[in-house]
Structures are given as C-alpha cells and as structure tokens.
C-alpha cells in the first residue's frame, strides 16, 4: 500500500519536477535551434526568424558540407585524436592511479601531493603555452613535426582523472590482491585481472572524460598543428567561421541557404557521435564518479 504524501513532500516533488523540466529544456534548446537553423532557408536565418522550428526546410547546407573533402578529412583526424588520445591517456591514468594507490610506493605522499598541487594552483595560460612549445621542440628533435601525435602525447595527462582511478583502486580489498599473488600472479596480472575488472565503472567514466576532451579539443590542436590536412573537426569549424566572417570572401554569396546554416550543420555533425555514445556509458557515469571521487 502506497504511503500518502505529505503536503511538504508533494510541494517539493512538484517544484523539483518543474525545475528539472526547465533545466532540461534549457539544455536541449541550443541543439534544437542548431538543427532548425541548419535546415532553414537563407532569409529565415539571416533575418532571425528561427525560434524553435525550421522554416523553408532544405538540406543544401548539409549537402555542401558532405561534398567538402576537408570536412571528412577533419572528421577522420578527430576520430584519430579521440581514439588514440583516449587510449594513451587511459594508459597513463591507469598506471599512475595504480602506482599511487599502493602504500608500499616510495615517496607516495610526495607524489600524491604534487599531483593534487597541480589542481590547486595553475601557472596560467602563457606558461602552459610556453611549456607546449618546448614539448614541440623536443618532438622536432625526433623528426616529428606538425603531426597529430603531438596532440595525442602532449595532452595525455590529467591529474583529476588519475586521482579518480587512484581512489577506485584503493577501494579494492587487499585480500583479493593477496590471494592473486599467492596464486602466482605478477604485478601486471594483478592490475589487469583484479583491479581493472573491479573498477570498470570508474574506468568507463574516466574514458568518457578523456574522449569528450579529445573530441572537443581545439586550442592546442590549432597551436601545435599548422598543416590544414591534419586539423581536427573543431579547428575546421573555427576556420570555416572565420572564412564566413570575412567580407571579401562572402562577396557574391548567392546560395539558397545562409552561411550560418553551414556552421550550424557542422556543429550538429560534431555533436551527434557524442549523443549516440553517451547513453551506453551513462549507466557507469554516476557509479564511476562516486567510486572514484569518494574515499572510504
């Protein structure tokens, strides 16, 4: 038998549902607007007639984008950066988190302090930029110049994600590790067969963080890669926006769709992969953050 809600509980539920509904609409509206603007006619977009639903529906902006080889090239580069960047960053984070979770590690407290210190205090954008320039010089000495691997390797460190994995690994009962060692397991086997399977939620969450960061990466990709054929999708969108903002380049634009429609079409295409993948990882998200963020 269901318990009858008190007035205070009923009011709280109503206010919560209303607030969450408003919040969901605010989050969803920009995407819906981008879709509407991408498929609307030129006049409707240029005169600001789009509020929610599209007008004079056409798909010419998407067709122009799909016929652009640079779009597919940048999309491929983004997939490359996301896949290999996430693999590299996860390797660093898992090994770092596993090592820092061990009390037998020499200077463990010092390493943990330095790791957390980088989250408390930042040198700023300019020193960070100079640091990446030095990294670029090191790659040049090895003959690696203007390459996507620069971004993959240079952006493979994230203190917060290492801490999440460290806390998750610390939550694994030590008795299980001891039993594995008694059975003859090596250090790597303990990591791959005990710690990683028992921390799947946190690992999936951290992988999602890394993947979204690589997918949306713009600033360092543009700074470290000058070859247009190596640019990821976010840089391509920015360059396209700069092109459309140039009055000389837009002289004689007589197409049935607005230039902004092309930008919105690019934005929609850049969001769709994340929207497809996220629901499959969402079930790990809350559990993974709780396991990695809370230390018993």
N, C-alpha and C positions, 0 to 999 in steps of 0.2 A: 504493500500500500504506500502510495507516494505521500510524502510529508507536505503539508500545505505551507507555502512560502509566506514568511512574514512580510509586512509592508516594506520594511527597510531592505530586505533581500530582493524583493521584486523591483523596487526602485533602482537598486544597484545593478541588477541584471539588465533592465531596460536602458539605463544610462551607458552601461558597458557595450551593449549591442549597437546602440546608436553611435557611440564614439568609434567603435571598430569599423562600422559600416562607412562612416565619413572618412576614416583613415584609409580604408581600402579603396574608396572612390578616388581619393587624392593621389594614391599611388598608381592606380590604373589609368587615370585620365591622361597623363602625358603620353603613354603608349598609344591609347586610342586616338588621341589627337594626331600623333605622328603618322599612324596608318591612314587616317582620313585625309591629312594634308598630302600624303604621298600619292593617293589615287584620285585627288580632286583636280578640276580644271585650273588653268592658269589664272583666270580672272578671279575665281573664288579664293585662291591662295594669296594672290598679290593684294587684294583689297580686304583681306582679313575677314572673310565671310565664314570661315570654318570655325565652328564652336565645338561640335562633337561629331556629327555625322558628315560624311563626304558630300560634295556637290559636283555635278558634271563628271561622274565617275569615268576614269580612264586609267590605263596601266602603262602609258607610254614612258613614264619616269622609270619604272621598274625594267622595262624593255631596254631603255638606253643603258641602264646600269648593267644588266645582264650581258649586253653586247660589248661591254668595255672589258678588254683583256686585263687592264690594270686592276680592275675590281677583283677578278678571280685570282690574279697573282697576289694581291694584298691579302685576300681571304686565305689563300694557301699559306702565306707567311704567318698569319695569325694562328692558324691551326698548328703550324710548326712550333711557334713560340709557346703556345699553350701546352702542347703535348710534351715536348722535351723540357720546357721550362718547369712544368709541374713535376715531371719525373726527377729532374736534377734537384729541385728544391725539396721534394719529399725525401730523397735520399739523404740530403744534408740534415734535414729536420729530424728524421727518424734516428739516424746515427748519433746526432748531437743530443737529442732528447733521451735516448737510451743510455748514453755515457753519463749524462748529468744526473740520471736517476739512481746511479749506483753510489752508495755511501763509501765504497772502497776506492773510488776515483781520487787520485791525489789532487789537492788544491780544488776540490769540488766546490766548496763555498765561494772561493775566489772566482771561479769560472761562472757560477750562477750569479754572483754579484755583478760582474762585468756585463753579463748578458742582460740583466734587468736594468743596469745603468744606462744602456743604450736606449731603453724605452722611456726612462725618466728625463733624460737630457739629450737634446739633439744639437749638433754643431750648426745646423741651418742648411739652407738650400745651396748657398755658394760653396762652402767647404765640401759638401757632398758632391757637388758637380765637379769640383777640382779632383776629388778622390776618384771619380769615374773616369776623368781624363787621364789620370795616372794609370788606371786599370787598362784603358785603351792603349796607352803607350807600351804596357807590358805585352799585350796581345800583338802589337805591331812587331815587337822583337821576335816573336814566334811566327811571324808571317801571316797573322790573322788580322785582316783589316776590312772594315766595312762589311761585317758579316753578322748574321742573326745570332750566331753563337756568342757574340759579345754580350748581348742582352740576356741570353739564357744563363750564362755562367755568372755574370756580374750581379744579376738580380736573384740569386739563389739562396739568399739568407734572409730570414725573418724571425726576429727574436721572440715575438709573441707566439708564433706557431711552434717554435721549439719548446717554449715553456708549457704550452698545452699538451704536447706529446710527453714531455718530462713528467708532468703531473699524472697523466694517464698511465704511464709505465710504473710510476711509484705506487699506483693503486693495485697493481698485480700482486697477489700474495706471494711472498718469498718462498713459501713451502713448495709451490709448483715449480719454481726455478730450481730449487734444491733437488727435487725429485728428478727433474730432467738432467741435471748434472750427474746425479748418481747413476742414471741410466746411460751415461757416456756422451751426453750432448755437448757439443762445443759452444763457444760463446755466440757464434753466428747462428747456430741451430736453435739456441735458446731464444735469440731475438726473433728469428723468422717463424719458429714453430710454437712459441709460447706467448711472447709479448705482442707481436703484431696481430695474431688471431684474436687475442683477448682485448685488443684496443681498436677494433675495426671501426667503431662509431667515431672515435676521435680522429683516426687516420682519414676516414672519409670526409669529415668536416674540414680538416686542415687541407686536404687535397682540393676541396671546393674553394677554400680561401685562395690558395695558390693559383688555381685555374682561372678564377674570375680576375685576379690581379694580372695575370699574364694576358688574358683575353682583352682586358680594358687598358692594357699598358700603352701609353702614348709618349710621355715626355722623354724618357731615356731612349726609347726606340728612335725618336726623331733626332735626338742629340748625338747618338752613337752610330747611326746608320744614315749615310748620305745618299747611297745608291737607291734610286726610286724603285728598282726591281726587288729590293729587299725590305721595303716598308710594309708594316702590318696594316690592317684594316683601319685602325683608329687614326693613324697618320694619313692614310689615303683620304679619309673623310675630312680631316682638317685641311689638307691641301686643296681638296675639291671646294671646300667652303671659301678658302682664300681666293681661289680662282673665280668663283661666282661673285665675290665682293669687289673684284677689280672691274671698274667701269669700262676700261678698254677691251677686256676680254668678253664683256657682255654686250658689246655693241653689235646690233643686228640680230639679237636673240628673238626669233620669231616662231618658236615651237609652241605647240598647243598646251604645254604644261610649264609651270614656273620652275625656275632653277632651285627654289627651296624644296620643291617636290622631290628632286633627285637626292638632296641631302636627307630628307625625311625617309626616303626609301632605303638609303644606306643605313640610317640609324635602325630602322625596323629589321633589316637583314642582320645587323650586328647583334641585336637583342635575341632574335629567335632561337639560336643554339642554346643560350643560357636558359631560356624559358622551357626548352624541351628537356634539358638535362636535370634542372633543379628539382622537379617533382620526384625524381627517382632517388635523389640524395637527401631530400628533406627529412625523411624518417630518421636519418642518422644525425641530423643537424643539432637539435635540442639536446639529445642524449650525449652527443660528442662534446659539445661545449661544456655541459655540466660535468662530465667525467674528467675533462682536461682542465677545466677552469676552477674546480673546487678540489682542494687538497684536504684529505682527512687527517 
